[in-house]
Amino acid sequence: MIAVRKAARRGQTRFDWLDSRHSFSFGHYFDPENVQFGALRVINDDWISGGGGFPPHSHRDMEIVTYMVTGTLAHEDSTGGRETIGPGEVQRMTAGTGMTHSEFNASDTEPVRLLQIWLLPAEKGLKPGYEQTRFSPADKAGKLLAIASGRGKKGALRIHEDADIYASVLAAGDRLSHALAPGRQAWVQVVTGGLALNGLDLAEGDGAAITNETALDFAAAEGAEFLLFELA
């Protein structure tokens, strides 16, 4: 079964510096039918204006993954980490027993777009941690590349949950498939472009909840970038 969550039906938070679209309940947006999907608790599609950003705030017992689309983000956290995150880069924070961080657009003029992703960890009280790496478009071209994994996928950032996150960039005419083991479920989030998932058309910002399926077939008529979450 595949249930499509259209981009226009997501929740929204708007400030003078932020336009954020929420696939699941977040902040003042609450949708009892879309609170989470398995361990996947948050997918926020954030557009941050030049000079804008999130001041210091705290999290605990959450795996937080940032997937950069455009622009550069300046990051600081209570572990002493001070980094910039640019296009193609992926950041993982284990909030664990508690972590405070801030994220600001590193430019005063150019916008930033990112996907902020939260997953519930398999256990609470973990030691806070931070990890960051870059995956080029070529790394993701025409395939599903594991960018974060709780199952030891080679080259992926480590997350503390029985889940894998894959990224893919498909050119026009590309096709690929992915097998789901019995008992596994999945979520697909389209970042840019559009694609067909098992014959269903998905556009930019659309998501799809997948249960009781054994095979996923992706086809891009005009090109697409998307994320695949495989979950217990």
N, C-alpha and C positions, 0 to 999 in steps of 0.2 A: 504494500500500500504506500502511495506517495501523496502527501497532503501539501499543496503549494501555499506558501505564505507570501502573498504579493507585496511588493515594496510599498505600495500606496497604503496598505493596511497596517503598517508598522506604527508604533507610537512615535512621538516626536517631542524633543525638548529644544527650545530656541532661546538663545540669548543674543546680545549684540555681537558676540565673538564666536558663538557656537551654534551649529545646526546638527543635531544628533537624532538619528533614526534608530528605534529600538525594536529588535525582533522579538524580545521577551520583556516581561514586566521589569521596569527599572525606574527608580526615583518616584516621581509623582504619577508615572504612567503605570496603570495596573490593568491587566487583562487576564482574568481567571483561566482562560483557555490557552494562554501562552505565558506561563510562568517560567518554565524551563523545559528542556528536552533531554531526558536522562541526566547526565552530569553537566550538560551544557546549560549554563545559567544566564549568560549575557552574550549577545552580539550587538554591539553599538557601532553604527556607521557614522563616524564623527568628521565633520568639516569644521576646522578651526581657522578663524581669520588671522591675519597678520598681527603679531603681538599678543594674541589671546592665549588662554590656556587654563589648566586646572591648578589652582594653588595647592599647597601641601594638604594632604588628606590621608586618612589611614584605612587599611584593610587588614583582615585576618582570615585565616583558614580559607583561602581562595587561590587558585592558579590563574594568573592574569597574563594573557598573551596579547601583545600589540602587533598588528600586521600593517605595515606602512604601505600606502598606495602612492601618495604624492607629497612633496614638501619634506621639511626636516623638523623633527621634534627634539627639544632639549629636555633631558630627564635628570632628576636628582632624587635620591632616596636616603632613608635613614641608615642603610648599611654602608654609606659613604660613596655609593655609586654616582658618578656624574658622566653622562654620555649624551651623544646626539644620535638620533635614529633617522635614517634616510630611506628613500624609496628602495623597496626590495628587502629591507631589514626586518627582522622579527625579534621581539623582545619577550622574555618570559620572566615573570616575577612569582616566586612562591611567598605569599603573604604570611602563611604559617601563624606563629605566635603573635605577629603584628609587624606591619611595615608602613611607614609614612613615605609618601612620594609626591612629586609635582611633575607636571608635563606641560610645557609651553611651546608654542610655535617659535622656532628659532629665527624666523624672519618677521620683520615688521610690515612687510607688504604682500608676500606670497602666501596663499592659503595652504593648509595641511589637510590631507585626508588620510584617515586610518580606520581600521576595524579594531575595536577593543573587545576582547573575548575573555569571559570568565568561565572557569570550570570548577566544580566542587571537587576538592581533593579526596582521595580514598581514605585519608586519615587526618585528624586534626592535630594541631600543636607542632607542626613541622618547623624546622629552623628556617628563618627567612633566607631567600636566595634570589639571585639575579643572573640572567644569561642573555646573550644577544649574539646574533649572527646575521649574515647577509646571504640571500639567495638571488642570483641573477635571473633575468627573464629566460636566458638560455637553460638554466638549471631546471626550469619548470616547463619548458616548451614541449608540448605534445605528450606529456606524461603526468602522472600524479607523484609529486615529490613530497616525502614526509618532512614537514618542517617542525613539528613538535610531537612527542610521543611518550606515552607511559609504558610502552612495550619494547623499548630499546631499539627503535628503528635507527639505522646508521645515519649519522650526520644531522639528526633532528635534535632540537632542544628537548630537554627532559621535562615532562610534566608528571605530577604525582597523582595519576588517575589512569584507569584502564581505558585509554582513548588514544587515538592517533588523529593528527590534523595534517591533511595533504593540501598542497597548492598546485594549481595547474594553469598554464597559459596555452590556449588552443588557437591556432591560426584558422582562417576560413577553410572549411572542408575537412578539418581534423576530426578524428573519432578516437575514442578510447573506451575501455571497459574496466570494471573493478568488481571483484567477487566479494560478497559478504558472507561470512561464516554463519551457520545457524546460531540464533540468539543475539547476533549483532544488529544494531540499528545505525542509522546515519542521518546526517543533516548536510545539505548542500547550500552554500551561500554564493550567489553570483556577485562578483566585485565589479567587473566591467563587461560590457558587451552582452551577448545572449547565447544560449545554447539549448539544445533539446536533451532532456533527461528521460530516458526510457520513453521517448516520443512526446513528452510534455514540454512545452516551450517555457523557458525561464528567461526573464530579462534582468537588466542591471538592478541590483537591490533585492531581487526575489530570493526567497529561501524555500527549502523543501524538506519536510520531515519524512523519513523513510523507515518503514517497519515491515517485517515479514517479506522482505525481498532478498533474493540470493545473488542477483547480478544487477549492476548499474551500467548503463550505456550512455555515453556522452557524445554529442555531435554538435559542432559549431558551424553554422552557416556563414557567419561573418566575423568570427573571432570572439574569444571570451577569456576572462580570467576569473577563476572561482576557487573556493575552498570546499573541501570535503572533510567532514568530521565523522570518524567511525567510532562508535561508542558501544559500551556493554549494554 
